[in-house]
Amino acid sequence: MLYAQTGQGVDILSPIGILIMLIGLVLTVGFPVAMIKYGKKS
């Protein structure tokens, strides 16, 4: 968010910005949830 305000980095509303946001969400939320969900069964 700070990079977008200072004019550096990627525009969050552009397609590449949305892609980066989705990858970030998957890595920060999806990966730990998957580890917890599928890790205890094995």
C-alpha positions in Angstrom: 0.0 0.0 0.0 2.9 2.4 0.8 4.6 1.8 -2.6 1.4 2.7 -4.5 1.1 6.0 -2.6 4.7 7.0 -3.2 4.5 6.2 -6.9 6.9 3.3 -6.7 6.1 -0.3 -7.5 2.9 -1.7 -9.1 -0.5 -0.1 -9.3 -2.8 -2.3 -7.2 -5.8 -1.8 -9.5 -3.9 -3.0 -12.6 -4.2 -6.7 -13.6 -0.6 -7.4 -12.5 -1.3 -5.7 -9.1 -4.4 -7.9 -8.6 -2.3 -10.9 -9.5 0.3 -10.0 -7.0 -2.3 -9.4 -4.3 -3.9 -12.9 -5.0 -0.5 -14.5 -4.8 0.2 -12.7 -1.5 -3.2 -13.8 -0.1 -2.5 -17.5 -1.1 0.9 -17.5 0.5 -0.1 -15.7 3.7 -3.6 -17.3 4.2 -4.0 -20.3 2.0 -0.7 -22.0 2.6 -0.9 -22.2 6.4 -4.6 -23.2 6.3 -3.6 -26.0 3.8 -0.8 -27.1 6.1 -3.1 -27.3 9.1 -5.9 -29.0 7.2 -3.9 -31.6 5.4 -0.9 -32.0 7.7 -2.8 -33.6 10.6 -4.3 -36.4 8.5 -1.0 -37.9 7.5 
